[in-house]
Amino acid sequence: MSVQARFGGEVMNRLDLTKRLIALLTHDEAVVGGIGNSNFDLMGAGHRPQNFYMLGSMGMAVPIGLGVALAQPERRVFVLDGDGSLLMNLNCLPTVAQVAPRNLTIVVWDNSAYQITGVQQTPTAERTDLVAVAQGAGILNAEWAKAEEHFEQLVERSLTEDGPHFIGVRVDQAPGQARPERDPVILKDRFMRGLGVK
Ligand SMILES: Cc1ncc(C[n+]2csc(CCOP(=O)(O)OP(=O)(O)O)c2C)c(N)n1
């Protein structure tokens, strides 16, 4: 059975769901946006001091979010990343499962493509099920969001129940519109101040 058939849910929109996620946050939760569209739409949902827009370092959003979650265990941390980025750094999933931070949630925006570099197809288009991969890595709270309301339920669950959590979302290929400054020092300093460590 193809991944699409197994998945069986709606294809949603990354900006819409990013806005829905941000609207559910009430405790200055940290949100780490992965390279390109993930952080463009995080910015598009409205800047917050607790947002980190990762530039360039494809695949590093989960390790960064893991570090923040371990450093500040009382703060919940969300990582928003693309399927291509997660595929490039899949080894982070067993590490998250093993370290098991209760306050970490990974959201993967699966558009089945390396969209920003020319929409080259990724293996999730036909074969690879990233939720199954996360479960196989040992992240047991891993589920595909079937529709917008279901996504919100999964986010609410990750705000109230112990993680780590993994939420897979099939998204369309609408390009992210907003652009954070391309200055890593400014972005890092602002995030550190947002987390109260500078
Ligand atoms: C190590 C490394 N390899 C390749 C790139 C070039 N690159 C930047 S974004 C990207 C695709 C990202 O795909 P995905 O995470 O699925 O996000 P999407 O563009 O689909 O939103 C690639 C290949 C890079 N920045 N770093």
The ligand as a Tripos MOL2 file, in Angstrom:
@<TRIPOS>MOLECULE
LIG
   26    27     1     0     0
SMALL
NO_CHARGES

@<TRIPOS>ATOM
      1 C1         23.5430   20.2490    4.1570 C.3       1 LIG1
      2 C2         22.6740   20.9430    3.1550 C.ar      1 LIG1
      3 N1         22.3460   20.3130    2.0130 N.ar      1 LIG1
      4 C3         21.5460   20.9380    1.1260 C.ar      1 LIG1
      5 C4         21.1020   22.2190    1.3660 C.ar      1 LIG1
      6 C5         20.2480   22.9260    0.3190 C.3       1 LIG1
      7 N2         18.8490   22.9510    0.7310 N.ar      1 LIG1
      8 C6         18.3410   23.9960    1.4100 C.ar      1 LIG1
      9 S1         16.7350   23.8000    1.7510 S.2       1 LIG1
     10 C7         16.6850   22.3090    0.9520 C.ar      1 LIG1
     11 C8         15.4180   21.5220    0.8430 C.3       1 LIG1
     12 C9         14.6370   21.4720    2.1300 C.3       1 LIG1
     13 O1         13.5570   20.5820    1.9900 O.3       1 LIG1
     14 P1         12.4670   20.4410    3.0990 P.3       1 LIG1
     15 O2         13.0960   20.4080    4.4340 O.co2     1 LIG1
     16 O3         11.5610   19.3170    2.7420 O.co2     1 LIG1
     17 O4         11.6810   21.8220    3.0590 O.3       1 LIG1
     18 P2         10.7850   22.4360    1.8470 P.3       1 LIG1
     19 O5         11.7360   23.2010    0.9900 O.co2     1 LIG1
     20 O6         10.1280   21.2970    1.1330 O.co2     1 LIG1
     21 O7          9.8100   23.3220    2.5500 O.co2     1 LIG1
     22 C10        17.9330   21.9800    0.4360 C.ar      1 LIG1
     23 C11        18.2340   20.7540   -0.3410 C.3       1 LIG1
     24 C12        21.4830   22.8260    2.5850 C.ar      1 LIG1
     25 N3         21.0650   24.0580    2.9320 N.pl3     1 LIG1
     26 N4         22.2630   22.1760    3.4570 N.ar      1 LIG1
@<TRIPOS>BOND
     1     1     2 1
     2     2     3 ar
     3     2    26 ar
     4     3     4 ar
     5     4     5 ar
     6     5     6 1
     7     5    24 ar
     8     6     7 1
     9     7     8 ar
    10     7    22 ar
    11     8     9 ar
    12     9    10 ar
    13    10    11 1
    14    10    22 ar
    15    11    12 1
    16    12    13 1
    17    13    14 1
    18    14    15 2
    19    14    16 1
    20    14    17 1
    21    17    18 1
    22    18    19 2
    23    18    20 1
    24    18    21 1
    25    22    23 1
    26    24    25 1
    27    24    26 ar
@<TRIPOS>SUBSTRUCTURE
     1 LIG1         1 GROUP 0 **** ****
